[in-house]
């Protein structure tokens, strides 16, 4: 092989190695002390055994409500988000200002239009959402179902250290109530909705 071709090939391999190394690095900054506090709070939320699907629950605690006349919602993603946010002193649309019926879609609309007046800010993409969560801000990801007779979905973005490839393929890890309640689950598994229709929103926490 001619020398100039060997040199070109060597340079190309080196460039590819640099790119591969860069893509394998955490994408969105370190997890700060406040990020660790947020992570501990999400881990201790109890959402893996509270706010269970197909049960009638107290929206603030996630515990079962034995009211025989209570409506059993399929999932309680929006109740969990409302309850956990309230614990942190942060308002997001919740009862009694809106019923639990189709609340997730209503929360998405509220965050987009009324949220800024309550301290919420929209983020441009998943990387910005991951970076904000790592800094210790409360970050939600939400989907408004265009069919008003079908539910949306909403969850919290967890502080984490995904690389760019994983963030692109699976999204950040989230904590959610839903068809599957999970302390930690990739966004791609928690949201069965078009990724380009999801909205990310942040709110500063007064630690």
VONUMI-982834 format. One line per field, with one value per residue (C-alpha): residue number from 1; residue in three letters; chain; y, z, x. Coordinates in nm, 3 decimals, decimal comma. Layout:
BEGIN
num NUM/... $
residu ALA/... $
chaine A/... $
c2 Y/... $
c3 Z/... $
c1 X/... $
This chain:
BEGIN
num 1/2/3/4/5/6/7/8/9/10/11/12/13/14/15/16/17/18/19/20/21/22/23/24/25/26/27/28/29/30/31/32/33/34/35/36/37/38/39/40/41/42/43/44/45/46/47/48/49/50/51/52/53/54/55/56/57/58/59/60/61/62/63/64/65/66/67/68/69/70/71/72/73/74/75/76/77/78/79/80/81/82/83/84/85/86/87/88/89/90/91/92/93/94/95/96/97/98/99/100/101/102/103/104/105/106/107/108/109/110/111/112/113/114/115/116/117/118/119/120/121/122/123/124/125/126/127/128/129/130/131/132/133/134/135/136/137/138/139/140/141/142/143/144/145/146/147/148/149/150/151/152/153/154/155/156/157/158/159/160/161/162/163/164/165/166/167/168/169/170/171/172/173/174/175/176/177/178/179/180/181/182/183/184/185/186/187/188/189/190/191/192/193/194/195/196/197/198/199/200/201/202/203/204/205/206/207 $
residu UNK/UNK/UNK/UNK/UNK/UNK/UNK/UNK/UNK/UNK/UNK/UNK/UNK/UNK/UNK/UNK/UNK/UNK/UNK/UNK/UNK/UNK/UNK/UNK/UNK/UNK/UNK/UNK/UNK/UNK/UNK/UNK/UNK/UNK/UNK/UNK/UNK/UNK/UNK/UNK/UNK/UNK/UNK/UNK/UNK/UNK/UNK/UNK/UNK/UNK/UNK/UNK/UNK/UNK/UNK/UNK/UNK/UNK/UNK/UNK/UNK/UNK/UNK/UNK/UNK/UNK/UNK/UNK/UNK/UNK/UNK/UNK/UNK/UNK/UNK/UNK/UNK/UNK/UNK/UNK/UNK/UNK/UNK/UNK/UNK/UNK/UNK/UNK/UNK/UNK/UNK/UNK/UNK/UNK/UNK/UNK/UNK/UNK/UNK/UNK/UNK/UNK/UNK/UNK/UNK/UNK/UNK/UNK/UNK/UNK/UNK/UNK/UNK/UNK/UNK/UNK/UNK/UNK/UNK/UNK/UNK/UNK/UNK/UNK/UNK/UNK/UNK/UNK/UNK/UNK/UNK/UNK/UNK/UNK/UNK/UNK/UNK/UNK/UNK/UNK/UNK/UNK/UNK/UNK/UNK/UNK/UNK/UNK/UNK/UNK/UNK/UNK/UNK/UNK/UNK/UNK/UNK/UNK/UNK/UNK/UNK/UNK/UNK/UNK/UNK/UNK/UNK/UNK/UNK/UNK/UNK/UNK/UNK/UNK/UNK/UNK/UNK/UNK/UNK/UNK/UNK/UNK/UNK/UNK/UNK/UNK/UNK/UNK/UNK/UNK/UNK/UNK/UNK/UNK/UNK/UNK/UNK/UNK/UNK/UNK/UNK/UNK/UNK/UNK/UNK/UNK/UNK $
chaine A/A/A/A/A/A/A/A/A/A/A/A/A/A/A/A/A/A/A/A/A/A/A/A/A/A/A/A/A/A/A/A/A/A/A/A/A/A/A/A/A/A/A/A/A/A/A/A/A/A/A/A/A/A/A/A/A/A/A/A/A/A/A/A/A/A/A/A/A/A/A/A/A/A/A/A/A/A/A/A/A/A/A/A/A/A/A/A/A/A/A/A/A/A/A/A/A/A/A/A/A/A/A/A/A/A/A/A/A/A/A/A/A/A/A/A/A/A/A/A/A/A/A/A/A/A/A/A/A/A/A/A/A/A/A/A/A/A/A/A/A/A/A/A/A/A/A/A/A/A/A/A/A/A/A/A/A/A/A/A/A/A/A/A/A/A/A/A/A/A/A/A/A/A/A/A/A/A/A/A/A/A/A/A/A/A/A/A/A/A/A/A/A/A/A/A/A/A/A/A/A/A/A/A/A/A/A $
c2 0,000/0,342/0,547/0,828/0,578/0,421/0,767/0,858/0,532/0,584/0,936/0,812/0,538/0,788/1,025/0,744/0,643/1,001/1,022/0,687/0,794/1,124/0,956/0,717/1,003/1,124/1,372/1,618/1,718/1,569/1,502/1,784/1,762/1,889/1,633/1,363/1,501/1,483/1,131/1,023/1,176/0,997/0,669/0,710/0,816/0,471/0,483/0,120/0,012/0,316/0,489/0,142/0,105/-0,007/0,091/0,373/0,573/0,885/1,108/1,271/0,950/0,688/0,459/0,251/0,414/0,157/0,383/0,142/0,429/0,550/0,546/0,311/0,491/0,280/0,461/0,738/0,908/1,256/1,204/1,092/1,394/1,627/1,468/1,457/1,814/1,929/1,769/1,987/2,300/2,319/2,362/2,168/2,136/1,905/1,843/2,026/2,258/1,967/1,620/1,315/1,228/1,291/1,501/1,422/1,584/1,880/1,911/1,921/2,203/2,385/2,355/2,495/2,791/2,865/2,698/2,993/3,210/2,938/2,908/2,631/2,665/2,461/2,282/2,221/1,854/1,545/1,654/1,984/1,793/1,554/1,841/2,026/1,719/1,661/2,013/1,933/2,090/1,914/1,805/1,647/1,496/1,502/1,395/1,544/1,293/1,462/1,233/1,400/1,064/0,891/0,960/1,133/1,056/1,242/1,143/1,279/1,282/1,128/1,263/1,029/0,990/0,843/0,882/1,048/0,719/0,592/0,926/0,926/0,569/0,532/0,881/0,968/0,741/0,843/0,776/0,712/0,575/0,421/0,090/-0,007/0,179/0,221/0,399/0,392/0,302/0,435/0,695/0,479/0,203/0,431/0,642/0,462/0,788/0,980/1,120/1,441/1,515/1,501/1,818/1,870/2,127/2,230/2,403/2,514/2,337/2,540/2,303 $
c3 0,000/-0,090/0,202/0,151/0,162/0,482/0,639/0,526/0,663/0,994/1,022/0,945/1,208/1,464/1,387/1,423/1,756/1,881/1,773/1,934/2,256/2,258/2,201/2,490/2,737/2,955/2,747/2,989/3,266/3,611/3,872/4,126/4,498/4,432/4,155/4,407/4,641/4,363/4,277/4,641/4,655/4,340/4,467/4,793/4,628/4,664/4,313/4,258/4,506/4,524/4,256/4,114/3,788/3,783/4,147/4,313/4,509/4,718/4,464/4,716/4,880/4,613/4,873/4,797/4,863/4,955/4,853/4,671/4,454/4,351/3,986/3,909/3,663/3,435/3,540/3,779/3,613/3,652/4,016/4,100/3,927/4,103/4,444/4,421/4,291/4,578/4,829/4,685/4,709/4,331/4,169/3,862/3,759/4,009/4,196/4,280/3,992/3,750/3,799/3,764/3,438/3,146/3,378/3,206/2,880/3,073/3,260/2,929/2,805/3,137/3,140/2,788/2,838/3,210/3,346/3,288/3,528/3,792/3,733/3,472/3,165/2,846/2,741/2,380/2,389/2,591/2,637/2,793/3,013/3,131/3,201/3,402/3,609/3,680/3,820/4,063/3,888/3,876/3,514/3,366/3,026/2,905/2,615/2,529/2,346/2,045/2,101/2,392/2,476/2,535/2,810/2,775/2,989/3,218/3,420/3,587/3,422/3,656/3,704/3,515/3,300/2,965/2,668/2,350/2,176/2,458/2,500/2,129/2,119/2,454/2,599/2,961/3,244/3,402/3,721/3,652/3,747/3,449/3,294/3,448/3,764/3,784/3,993/3,687/3,329/2,993/2,839/2,527/2,737/2,952/2,668/2,376/2,196/1,915/2,059/1,859/2,034/2,388/2,587/2,851/3,128/3,425/3,757/4,010/4,347/4,663/4,833 $
c1 0,000/0,141/0,268/0,017/-0,272/-0,139/-0,113/-0,467/-0,603/-0,421/-0,561/-0,913/-0,892/-0,764/-1,052/-1,305/-1,155/-1,178/-1,542/-1,624/-1,456/-1,644/-1,981/-1,913/-1,861/-2,149/-2,341/-2,484/-2,251/-2,188/-2,454/-2,427/-2,500/-2,852/-2,884/-2,796/-3,063/-3,321/-3,214/-3,249/-3,597/-3,711/-3,564/-3,756/-4,084/-4,242/-4,382/-4,283/-4,553/-4,782/-4,997/-5,056/-5,250/-5,612/-5,664/-5,853/-5,598/-5,549/-5,374/-5,140/-5,014/-5,063/-5,218/-5,525/-5,861/-6,124/-6,410/-6,644/-6,771/-6,428/-6,333/-6,044/-5,820/-5,603/-5,286/-5,182/-4,884/-5,029/-5,130/-4,776/-4,621/-4,863/-4,800/-4,420/-4,405/-4,626/-4,387/-4,112/-4,326/-4,376/-4,715/-4,818/-5,182/-5,353/-5,680/-5,897/-5,801/-5,845/-5,988/-5,767/-5,943/-5,706/-5,493/-5,160/-5,269/-5,407/-5,075/-4,887/-5,111/-5,081/-4,702/-4,682/-4,915/-4,952/-4,639/-4,401/-4,600/-4,553/-4,177/-4,168/-3,945/-3,963/-3,644/-3,545/-3,453/-3,360/-2,998/-3,105/-3,350/-3,079/-2,840/-3,105/-3,195/-2,825/-2,808/-3,089/-3,387/-3,722/-3,769/-4,079/-4,138/-4,497/-4,715/-5,054/-5,271/-5,434/-5,734/-5,915/-6,076/-5,741/-5,486/-5,151/-4,847/-4,607/-4,299/-3,984/-3,641/-3,383/-3,031/-2,800/-2,491/-2,596/-2,367/-2,490/-2,562/-2,782/-2,956/-3,035/-3,163/-3,342/-3,369/-3,295/-3,404/-3,734/-3,928/-4,295/-4,631/-4,803/-4,891/-4,557/-4,458/-4,083/-3,824/-3,599/-3,688/-3,562/-3,790/-3,825/-3,984/-4,196/-4,339/-4,501/-4,557/-4,381/-4,059/-4,092/-4,423/-4,285/-4,226/-3,955/-4,002/-3,786/-3,850/-3,592/-3,613/-3,555/-3,315 $
